[in-house]
Amino acid sequence: MAALTPTATYTAQTAPSVTSYLDFNKTGGKLRTFLVEDTIGGSDATADTKKILRLPKGFTLIPSLSYVTLEDPGTTLTLDLGDNDASATDADRYCNDLVLSAGGNVGLASALATFGVAATRPFKTTSECDLTATYVSVSTPTAAAKILYVIVGTLE
């Protein structure tokens, strides 16, 4: 028979201790959602960085629940999402090479992106920091195309 190994979270949830059920920050808890509307500028260019949102200290962004929705930008548009946390700045911590060229609704953990390190190793911010979007590739975008960032995570 194949081995069945529990995760640390499963072990904490099933431990015979009342406190293990009360530690929602490690085994569950309230989700926080940020909706950030922006407009793509006609002069936005490759390597430009935008500050999307101020993340609070203790925030853990969940890439598999977060996404970007946008109108057709009329061009090649690829971006990275990261932050400038005091412990270690990482321009693509949450998403690397997110392809948004066709517009629509694109998840940070979708097939149209390369997972950032936080997709498999959750990262809790150690200080207030900026969530940033860096244009990896863009050329003559449609001016005033709307973009909505839906950022979901937990807060300790």
Long-range contacts (C-beta under 8 A, 24 or more apart in sequence): 25-154, 25-156, 29-154, 30-154, 30-155, 31-62, 31-65, 31-152, 31-153, 31-154, 32-59, 32-152, 32-153, 32-154, 32-155, 33-150, 33-151, 33-152, 34-149, 34-150, 34-151, 34-152, 35-148, 35-149, 35-150, 36-148, 36-149, 36-151, 37-146, 37-147, 37-148, 38-146, 38-147, 38-148, 38-149, 39-144, 39-145, 39-146, 39-147, 40-70, 40-73, 40-77, 40-141, 40-142, 40-143, 40-144, 40-145, 40-146, 40-147, 41-141, 41-143, 42-140, 42-141, 42-142, 42-143, 42-144, 44-135, 44-138, 44-141, 45-135, 45-138, 45-139, 46-135, 46-136, 46-137, 46-138, 46-139, 47-134, 47-135, 48-134, 48-135, 48-138, 49-91, 49-132, 49-133, 49-134, 49-135, 50-132, 50-133, 50-134, 51-130, 51-131, 51-132, 52-81, 52-130, 52-131, 52-132, 52-133, 52-149, 52-151, 53-130, 53-131, 53-149, 53-151, 54-128, 54-129, 54-130, 54-131, 55-83, 55-85, 55-125, 55-128, 55-129, 55-130, 55-131, 56-125, 56-128, 56-155, 57-125, 57-126, 57-127, 57-128, 58-124, 58-125, 58-155, 58-156, 59-124, 59-125, 59-153, 59-154, 59-155, 60-122, 60-123, 60-124, 60-125, 60-153, 60-154, 60-155, 60-156, 61-94, 61-118, 61-123, 61-131, 61-151, 61-152, 61-153, 62-122, 62-152, 62-153, 62-154, 63-94, 63-95, 63-107, 63-108, 63-109, 63-115, 63-116, 63-118, 63-119, 64-107, 64-108, 64-109, 64-119, 65-152, 65-153, 66-94, 66-107, 66-108, 66-109, 66-149, 66-150, 66-151, 66-152, 66-153, 67-105, 67-106, 67-107, 67-108, 67-110, 67-150, 68-98, 68-100, 68-105, 68-106, 68-108, 68-147, 68-148, 68-149, 68-150, 69-104, 69-105, 69-106, 69-147, 69-148, 69-150, 70-100, 70-103, 70-104, 70-106, 70-145, 70-146, 70-147, 70-148, 71-103, 71-142, 71-145, 71-146, 71-147, 72-102, 72-103, 72-142, 72-145, 73-100, 73-101, 73-103, 73-138, 73-141, 73-142, 73-145, 74-140, 74-141, 74-142, 74-145, 75-101, 75-138, 75-139, 75-140, 75-141, 75-142, 76-101, 76-137, 76-138, 76-139, 77-101, 77-135, 77-137, 77-138, 77-141, 78-135, 78-136, 78-137, 78-138, 79-133, 79-134, 79-135, 79-136, 79-138, 80-116, 80-133, 80-134, 80-136, 81-108, 81-116, 81-131, 81-132, 81-133, 82-116, 82-131, 82-132, 82-134, 83-125, 83-129, 83-130, 83-131, 83-132, 84-129, 84-130, 84-132, 85-123, 85-125, 85-126, 85-127, 85-129, 86-126, 86-127, 86-129, 87-126, 87-127, 90-116, 90-117, 91-132, 91-134, 92-116, 92-134, 93-117, 93-118, 93-123, 94-118, 94-119, 94-131, 95-119, 97-136, 100-147, 103-145, 124-156
